[in-house]
Amino acid sequence: MKFIKLFFVIFAVVALAGTSMAGTLADVKAKGFIQAGVNGDVFGFGKPDEKGVWKGLDVDTARAIAAAVFGDADKVKYTPLTAKTRFTALQSGEIDVLTRNATRTLGRETALGLNFVQVNYYDGQGFLISKKMGVKSALELDGASVCVLPGTTTEMNVADYFRKNNMKMNPVVIENSAELNKAFFAGRCDCLTSDASQLAAIRAVAPNPADYIVLPEIISKEPLAPAVRHGDDQWKDIVNFSVLALINAEELGITSKNVDEMLKSKDPKIMRFLGVSPGNGKALGLDEKFAYNIIKQVGNYGEIFERNVGVNTTLGIERGLNALWTDGGLMYSPPFK
């Protein structure tokens, strides 16, 4: 009897393992597109333009994954999500990958059952205020009313910052980003706190951006990264190395403009990366040209950064921590071999 029970237990485990191995990649291929969770209202990161075309750094991250899987960066559908709904959407299977700006934390990796991959934007929390306040430092915000999204690391960070500096604040908590921004511009709160990248995006679409400033203090570490569900290692590897391909291409000097010429390179690293020398694609369960397709259709990380949020865009963000490690930043790719 014990043998029979043990047999059924082993059978069930093997069956579940087989289901897991089929996993997200098989599901994605069956439906013919990737369902990506995005912010939907952050200029430069995830937002449809006036023609309804989705654009932004996080959108391009999703497009890179689609290029890797299908050879077509446009095989993505976007689900705009709030801070409150983003993780539930991933846990429930409503989306295949979350490319919306989300901070990697211990609790989210464990209690929420998520796996974060390579960071696609290193950020930190700051404060946006009206110049009329005459405030030069966040340490002058004692007693201020603060607009903040609930259920975020932002909410915890700002509470910790005020407590640590023996200051009081009056939180104005609104669940929707668009409504929170409207409340700030309408004067319902003295300052708005969020990741510095989002503050730059919010300021960029203000009625008069010159009327607002981001204070110099950065009060947290916010490594923003795409996330997938626990239990599907192949899908995690695909998403992870799709992001890493963007970084590795920039390291190797491969761009969307020269990638075809680079196919002729005799450099073993470039030959392996672009699939001229096979192996990497097979290891991931993808076409050998998956990295080529990403760079050809989406660009390398530097191209994506500069066209969406860089110094020549409305946001005007310097590379900073998001520069390559060779330029003093944190962007670093392991070998593709």
Backbone torsions as a table, in degrees:
resi	resn	phi	psi	omega
1	MET	NA	-43.8	178.8
2	LYS	-61.9	-37.2	179.9
3	PHE	-62.9	-41.7	-178.8
4	ILE	-64.0	-43.7	179.5
5	LYS	-62.5	-42.3	-179.4
6	LEU	-63.0	-38.9	179.5
7	PHE	-60.0	-45.1	-178.3
8	PHE	-67.8	-35.0	176.8
9	VAL	-63.0	-47.7	179.6
10	ILE	-62.7	-41.6	179.6
11	PHE	-59.9	-43.0	-179.1
12	ALA	-65.5	-41.1	179.7
13	VAL	-63.4	-45.3	179.8
14	VAL	-62.8	-40.6	180.0
15	ALA	-62.7	-44.2	178.3
16	LEU	-64.5	-39.7	178.7
17	ALA	-61.8	-40.8	178.7
18	GLY	-63.0	-38.9	177.7
19	THR	-63.9	-43.2	-179.6
20	SER	-63.4	-38.1	-178.5
21	MET	-66.8	-35.8	175.5
22	ALA	-63.0	-56.5	166.3
23	GLY	53.9	-158.9	-171.4
24	THR	-66.2	-38.1	-178.8
25	LEU	-58.9	-45.6	179.0
26	ALA	-63.5	-41.6	179.5
27	ASP	-63.4	-44.4	-179.2
28	VAL	-62.9	-45.0	179.9
29	LYS	-64.9	-36.2	-179.2
30	ALA	-64.7	-39.4	-179.0
31	LYS	-88.7	-16.7	173.0
32	GLY	87.4	12.5	177.7
33	PHE	-162.1	165.3	175.1
34	ILE	-103.4	132.1	174.6
35	GLN	-95.0	111.7	-175.7
36	ALA	-110.2	133.5	174.9
37	GLY	-86.5	126.7	-178.2
38	VAL	-131.9	171.8	179.7
39	ASN	-71.0	-54.7	176.2
40	GLY	96.2	-11.6	-176.3
41	ASP	-147.4	28.4	177.5
42	VAL	-118.8	104.8	-178.6
43	PHE	-56.0	131.1	179.8
44	GLY	91.8	-17.8	-178.2
45	PHE	-119.5	-48.3	178.6
46	GLY	-162.6	103.6	-176.8
47	LYS	-168.8	135.0	175.6
48	PRO	-74.0	142.8	178.4
49	ASP	-81.1	-171.3	-175.6
50	GLU	-64.8	-18.5	177.6
51	LYS	-96.3	2.3	179.4
52	GLY	85.7	8.0	179.4
53	VAL	-85.6	126.0	-178.8
54	TRP	-72.4	134.0	-179.6
55	LYS	-141.9	156.8	176.5
56	GLY	137.0	166.6	-178.7
57	LEU	-63.1	-42.3	179.4
58	ASP	-70.7	-33.2	175.8
59	VAL	-65.5	-44.2	178.5
60	ASP	-64.7	-28.9	175.2
61	THR	-64.6	-43.8	177.1
62	ALA	-64.5	-39.0	178.6
63	ARG	-63.9	-35.9	177.5
64	ALA	-63.1	-40.8	179.1
65	ILE	-64.4	-41.7	178.6
66	ALA	-64.4	-39.6	177.7
67	ALA	-62.7	-38.5	179.0
68	ALA	-66.6	-42.3	-174.4
69	VAL	-79.8	-45.2	-172.2
70	PHE	-108.2	-13.0	-170.3
71	GLY	74.4	14.4	-177.5
72	ASP	-144.3	108.5	-175.9
73	ALA	-67.9	-14.0	-177.5
74	ASP	-89.6	-1.3	-179.5
75	LYS	-85.2	60.5	178.3
76	VAL	-134.6	140.5	168.0
77	LYS	-117.8	143.2	-171.6
78	TYR	-111.8	134.8	175.6
79	THR	-114.0	108.6	177.0
80	PRO	-70.3	131.3	-174.6
81	LEU	-130.4	147.8	174.7
82	THR	-88.1	170.7	176.6
83	ALA	-60.0	-31.4	-177.0
84	LYS	-76.9	-33.6	-172.5
85	THR	-99.5	-11.1	-170.4
86	ARG	-60.9	-44.4	-175.5
87	PHE	-77.6	-34.7	176.7
88	THR	-62.6	-39.7	179.4
89	ALA	-61.7	-37.7	178.6
90	LEU	-73.3	-45.4	-179.0
91	GLN	-60.7	-37.6	-175.4
92	SER	-80.9	-11.7	-177.8
93	GLY	88.4	6.9	177.0
94	GLU	-62.0	-34.1	176.6
95	ILE	-123.9	158.6	179.3
96	ASP	-91.0	-29.5	-178.4
97	VAL	-152.8	144.0	176.8
98	LEU	-103.7	110.0	176.1
99	THR	-106.7	4.3	173.8
100	ARG	-64.3	145.7	-179.9
101	ASN	-54.4	110.6	179.8
102	ALA	-140.1	133.6	-177.9
103	THR	-82.4	132.8	175.9
104	ARG	-75.6	124.0	178.3
105	THR	-136.3	163.5	178.7
106	LEU	-60.4	-47.7	-176.9
107	GLY	-62.1	-38.7	-179.3
108	ARG	-71.3	-33.7	178.6
109	GLU	-73.1	-21.9	-175.3
110	THR	-111.1	-72.2	-174.4
111	ALA	-61.2	-33.9	-178.2
112	LEU	-89.6	-6.2	176.6
113	GLY	68.6	38.5	-179.5
114	LEU	-113.3	155.1	169.7
115	ASN	-119.9	119.8	174.2
116	PHE	-90.4	148.1	179.3
117	VAL	-108.1	-159.7	-179.5
118	GLN	-54.2	134.0	177.4
119	VAL	-61.5	132.9	175.8
120	ASN	-107.2	-1.5	173.4
121	TYR	-163.8	119.0	174.9
122	TYR	-88.8	123.4	-173.3
123	ASP	-132.6	-178.2	176.0
124	GLY	-160.9	153.0	-174.0
125	GLN	-82.9	139.2	178.9
126	GLY	-138.9	-163.8	-176.7
127	PHE	-134.3	132.5	175.4
128	LEU	-107.6	128.9	-179.8
129	ILE	-135.9	165.8	172.0
130	SER	-80.6	139.9	178.2
131	LYS	-60.4	-25.5	-178.2
132	LYS	-61.9	-22.8	179.6
133	MET	-66.7	-26.1	-179.6
134	GLY	71.7	19.8	-178.6
135	VAL	-92.1	135.9	-178.7
136	LYS	-110.4	-14.2	-176.3
137	SER	-144.3	148.3	176.8
138	ALA	-63.1	-21.8	179.1
139	LEU	-71.3	-6.8	176.6
140	GLU	-97.2	9.8	-174.1
141	LEU	-94.6	15.9	178.6
142	ASP	-55.8	126.1	179.4
143	GLY	85.2	1.0	-176.5
144	ALA	-73.6	153.2	170.0
145	SER	-90.3	135.0	-171.0
146	VAL	-125.9	121.1	175.3
147	CYS	-79.0	128.6	-176.5
148	VAL	-151.9	145.9	176.1
149	LEU	-80.8	139.2	177.9
150	PRO	-80.4	159.5	176.0
151	GLY	68.3	27.8	-178.3
152	THR	-125.4	163.1	172.3
153	THR	-64.6	-27.0	178.9
154	THR	-57.6	-44.8	-178.1
155	GLU	-62.4	-42.9	179.4
156	MET	-69.7	-42.3	-177.3
157	ASN	-61.6	-43.5	-176.5
158	VAL	-69.3	-36.7	176.8
159	ALA	-63.7	-42.7	178.3
160	ASP	-63.4	-41.3	-177.1
161	TYR	-63.9	-46.0	-179.7
162	PHE	-66.6	-40.7	-179.9
163	ARG	-64.7	-45.2	-179.2
164	LYS	-59.4	-35.9	-176.6
165	ASN	-98.7	16.5	176.6
166	ASN	54.2	43.0	177.9
167	MET	-117.3	158.1	176.8
168	LYS	-109.9	149.8	176.1
169	MET	-141.4	158.5	176.9
170	ASN	-116.0	99.2	-177.0
171	PRO	-70.1	137.6	171.9
172	VAL	-113.4	102.7	-170.6
173	VAL	-102.2	119.9	179.1
174	ILE	-134.2	130.1	-170.3
175	GLU	-72.7	-29.7	-175.4
176	ASN	-96.8	131.0	-177.1
177	SER	-59.6	-45.4	-177.8
178	ALA	-61.6	-42.8	179.9
179	GLU	-69.4	-35.5	177.6
180	LEU	-63.0	-43.4	178.9
181	ASN	-64.0	-41.0	177.7
182	LYS	-61.6	-40.5	179.7
183	ALA	-62.1	-41.1	179.3
184	PHE	-64.0	-49.5	-178.1
185	PHE	-67.5	-22.9	177.2
186	ALA	-83.1	-4.4	177.4
187	GLY	87.4	16.3	-179.6
188	ARG	-75.2	-14.7	176.4
189	CYS	-143.0	156.0	-177.9
190	ASP	-75.6	-33.1	-179.1
191	CYS	-147.8	160.5	177.6
192	LEU	-118.0	130.0	179.1
193	THR	-115.6	136.7	179.0
194	SER	-170.0	-175.6	173.5
195	ASP	-60.9	144.4	-175.9
196	ALA	-58.4	-34.6	178.7
197	SER	-63.9	-41.4	178.6
198	GLN	-67.5	-37.2	178.4
199	LEU	-62.8	-39.5	177.1
200	ALA	-63.2	-39.7	179.3
201	ALA	-67.6	-41.2	179.3
202	ILE	-65.7	-43.9	178.7
203	ARG	-61.7	-37.6	-176.8
204	ALA	-62.7	-29.1	-178.5
205	VAL	-104.5	13.6	177.3
206	ALA	-67.3	156.2	176.8
207	PRO	-53.1	-40.0	175.1
208	ASN	-142.8	92.7	-174.9
209	PRO	-53.0	-32.1	-177.3
210	ALA	-65.2	-15.1	-179.8
211	ASP	-80.6	-5.1	-173.1
212	TYR	-128.1	149.9	177.4
213	ILE	-135.7	152.4	172.3
214	VAL	-97.7	123.8	-178.4
215	LEU	-66.1	155.6	-172.6
216	PRO	-70.1	-23.2	-175.4
217	GLU	-70.7	131.8	169.0
218	ILE	-112.4	117.5	-166.7
219	ILE	-103.1	4.5	-177.2
220	SER	-156.9	169.7	169.3
221	LYS	-104.2	128.5	-179.0
222	GLU	-131.5	82.0	175.1
223	PRO	-76.6	105.3	-175.6
224	LEU	-90.1	128.2	-174.3
225	ALA	-147.4	150.4	171.6
226	PRO	-62.4	154.2	-178.7
227	ALA	-134.5	149.8	174.7
228	VAL	-132.4	175.1	179.7
229	ARG	-80.1	150.9	170.6
230	HIS	-59.8	151.7	168.0
231	GLY	94.5	5.0	180.0
232	ASP	-134.3	80.4	-172.5
233	ASP	-64.1	-36.6	-179.4
234	GLN	-63.5	-44.0	-180.0
235	TRP	-65.9	-39.0	176.2
236	LYS	-60.8	-44.0	179.4
237	ASP	-60.6	-42.0	-178.9
238	ILE	-63.8	-47.2	179.9
239	VAL	-65.1	-43.6	-178.8
240	ASN	-60.5	-50.2	-176.2
241	PHE	-77.8	-14.5	170.6
242	SER	-69.2	-42.9	177.1
243	VAL	-68.3	-43.8	-179.7
244	LEU	-64.0	-29.9	178.0
245	ALA	-62.1	-36.2	178.1
246	LEU	-61.5	-43.1	-178.7
247	ILE	-72.1	-45.2	-178.3
248	ASN	-61.8	-38.9	179.1
249	ALA	-61.2	-42.5	178.7
250	GLU	-64.0	-40.5	177.5
251	GLU	-58.9	-39.5	-176.6
252	LEU	-84.1	-3.8	-179.6
253	GLY	77.4	22.7	-179.6
254	ILE	-96.9	126.6	-179.6
255	THR	-123.5	172.2	177.2
256	SER	-63.6	-24.3	-177.5
257	LYS	-84.8	-31.3	-176.5
258	ASN	-110.1	5.3	-173.6
259	VAL	-62.8	-35.1	178.8
260	ASP	-66.5	-40.9	177.2
261	GLU	-65.1	-36.3	-179.2
262	MET	-65.8	-18.3	176.2
263	LEU	-62.2	-20.8	-179.5
264	LYS	-89.8	-3.8	-176.8
265	SER	-62.3	146.2	175.7
266	LYS	-100.0	4.3	176.9
267	ASP	-70.4	118.7	-177.7
268	PRO	-55.0	-35.9	-179.4
269	LYS	-65.8	-42.0	179.6
270	ILE	-70.7	-39.3	179.1
271	MET	-61.9	-43.0	177.4
272	ARG	-66.9	-43.4	-176.0
273	PHE	-61.9	-43.2	-176.3
274	LEU	-87.7	0.9	175.4
275	GLY	84.2	7.0	174.3
276	VAL	-64.0	-42.5	169.4
277	SER	-96.8	115.6	-172.3
278	PRO	-73.0	163.8	174.6
279	GLY	140.7	-46.2	-176.7
280	ASN	-66.4	-42.6	179.8
281	GLY	-62.2	-46.3	179.9
282	LYS	-59.8	-39.9	-178.9
283	ALA	-61.3	-30.7	-179.1
284	LEU	-95.4	-9.4	-175.0
285	GLY	80.8	26.7	-177.6
286	LEU	-122.8	172.2	172.8
287	ASP	-63.0	147.1	-179.3
288	GLU	-62.1	-21.9	-178.2
289	LYS	-95.6	21.9	-175.8
290	PHE	-58.7	-42.3	-179.1
291	ALA	-70.5	-38.6	175.3
292	TYR	-57.6	-46.8	-178.8
293	ASN	-61.2	-39.8	178.0
294	ILE	-60.5	-51.6	-174.2
295	ILE	-70.5	-40.0	179.5
296	LYS	-61.0	-42.3	-172.7
297	GLN	-94.1	-26.9	-174.5
298	VAL	-117.2	-32.6	-176.8
299	GLY	102.8	173.8	175.1
300	ASN	-86.3	178.0	-175.0
301	TYR	-60.5	-41.1	180.0
302	GLY	-61.5	-41.0	178.4
303	GLU	-64.1	-44.2	179.8
304	ILE	-63.3	-44.9	-179.8
305	PHE	-60.4	-50.5	-173.5
306	GLU	-66.3	-37.7	-177.0
307	ARG	-77.4	-22.1	-177.1
308	ASN	-99.1	-42.6	-172.3
309	VAL	-135.2	-0.4	-171.1
310	GLY	-68.5	-176.8	-172.2
311	VAL	-63.0	-23.6	-179.6
312	ASN	-95.9	8.8	175.1
313	THR	-100.9	176.5	177.6
314	THR	-60.1	-32.6	-178.7
315	LEU	-74.2	-36.4	176.3
316	GLY	61.9	41.4	-176.7
317	ILE	-89.3	130.7	174.2
318	GLU	-72.2	155.1	179.7
319	ARG	-62.8	-45.4	176.4
320	GLY	52.6	-127.2	179.1
321	LEU	-63.2	-18.7	-178.0
322	ASN	-90.3	9.4	171.4
323	ALA	-77.3	163.5	174.5
324	LEU	-61.9	155.1	178.4
325	TRP	-59.1	-29.2	178.9
326	THR	-72.3	-14.8	178.5
327	ASP	-112.0	19.1	177.2
328	GLY	90.0	5.9	179.0
329	GLY	-97.9	-165.9	-176.9
330	LEU	-109.7	-1.6	-177.6
331	MET	-77.6	117.4	-170.7
332	TYR	-148.3	129.5	-179.8
333	SER	-112.1	138.4	171.4
334	PRO	-69.9	166.3	-179.8
335	PRO	-64.4	144.2	174.4
336	PHE	-95.1	80.2	180.0
337	LYS	-159.1	NA	NA
